[in-house]
Amino acid sequence: MDAIEVTTFKLNRGLTVADFIAANADVDAWLLKQPGFLSRRIAQRSDGVVIDLLIWASAGDGERAADRLMQEPADSPVHAAIDQRTVTWTVSRVHHRLLPCPPARV
C-alpha cells in the first residue's frame, strides 16, 4: 500500500520558498531515481511553514529513501536552506484514497 511522507519546517532567515525549490534541483533529480517514488508537492502555509509532501509506493520505500537522503546528496544546498530546529517528519501508510474519474467519452 502506498504511503505519504510529510516534512514540515521553516526556512532559514531571508530565504523564500522559491529559493528552497531552486536549492532542491539535485534532490528532485535524486528522488526521480529512488525505488517507489511516485510524486512530490511543495507548499507554504501563511505562517511561513513549508510542507514537503511525497508519495511513495510503500512506507518502506519512503523510509529507506529518507535514510539515504542524508548521505547521498549530503552536500545539497537544500540542507542549508532549512532551519533544522523546526523540522517534523513522518511517513504514514495510506488507508484511503479518492481519485477523480476521467470524464466519460461520448
C-alpha positions in Angstrom: 0.0 0.0 0.0 1.3 3.5 -0.8 2.5 6.0 1.8 2.6 9.7 2.4 5.8 11.4 3.6 5.2 14.8 5.2 8.0 17.0 6.2 7.3 20.5 7.7 9.9 23.2 8.5 10.7 26.9 8.4 13.3 28.3 6.0 16.4 30.0 7.3 16.1 33.8 7.6 15.9 35.7 4.3 15.1 32.7 2.1 11.9 32.3 0.1 10.0 29.2 -0.9 11.3 29.9 -4.5 14.9 29.8 -3.1 14.1 26.5 -1.4 12.7 25.0 -4.6 15.8 26.1 -6.6 18.0 24.5 -3.9 16.1 21.2 -4.5 17.2 20.7 -8.1 19.7 18.0 -7.2 17.3 16.4 -4.7 14.5 16.3 -7.3 16.8 14.5 -9.7 17.8 12.1 -7.0 14.2 11.4 -6.0 13.2 10.5 -9.5 15.7 7.6 -9.3 14.5 6.3 -6.0 12.6 3.0 -5.9 8.9 3.6 -5.1 8.9 7.3 -5.6 5.6 8.5 -7.1 5.3 12.3 -6.7 6.2 15.4 -4.7 4.4 18.6 -3.8 5.9 21.6 -2.0 3.6 24.2 -0.4 4.0 27.0 2.1 1.4 27.9 4.7 0.6 31.6 5.5 2.7 31.3 8.7 5.8 30.5 6.6 6.0 26.8 7.3 6.9 24.8 4.3 5.2 21.5 3.6 7.1 19.0 1.6 4.8 16.1 0.6 6.0 13.0 -1.1 4.0 9.9 -2.2 5.7 6.6 -2.1 4.7 3.1 -3.3 5.2 1.9 0.3 6.2 3.3 3.7 9.4 1.2 3.5 10.4 2.9 0.2 9.9 6.3 1.8 11.8 5.4 5.0 14.7 3.9 3.0 15.0 7.0 0.8 14.9 9.3 3.8 17.8 7.5 5.3 19.8 7.7 2.1 18.9 11.4 1.6 21.1 12.4 4.4 24.1 10.5 3.0 23.9 10.5 -0.8 23.1 14.2 -1.6 24.6 15.3 1.7 26.3 18.3 0.1 23.0 19.5 -1.4 22.3 23.3 -0.9 18.8 22.3 0.3 20.1 21.3 3.7 21.5 24.8 4.4 18.1 26.4 3.4 16.2 24.6 6.2 16.0 25.7 9.9 16.8 22.2 11.2 15.3 23.1 14.7 11.8 23.3 13.1 11.8 20.0 11.1 9.0 17.5 11.7 9.0 14.3 9.5 6.6 11.3 9.2 5.9 8.5 6.7 2.5 7.0 7.0 0.7 4.2 5.2 -2.3 5.4 3.2 -5.6 3.8 4.3 -8.0 5.5 1.9 -7.7 7.2 -1.5 -10.2 9.0 -3.6 -9.3 9.7 -7.2 -11.4 11.6 -9.6 -12.7 9.6 -12.6 -11.8 10.8 -16.0 -14.7 12.3 -17.9 -16.8 9.8 -19.9 -16.3 9.9 -23.6 -19.4 10.4 -25.6 
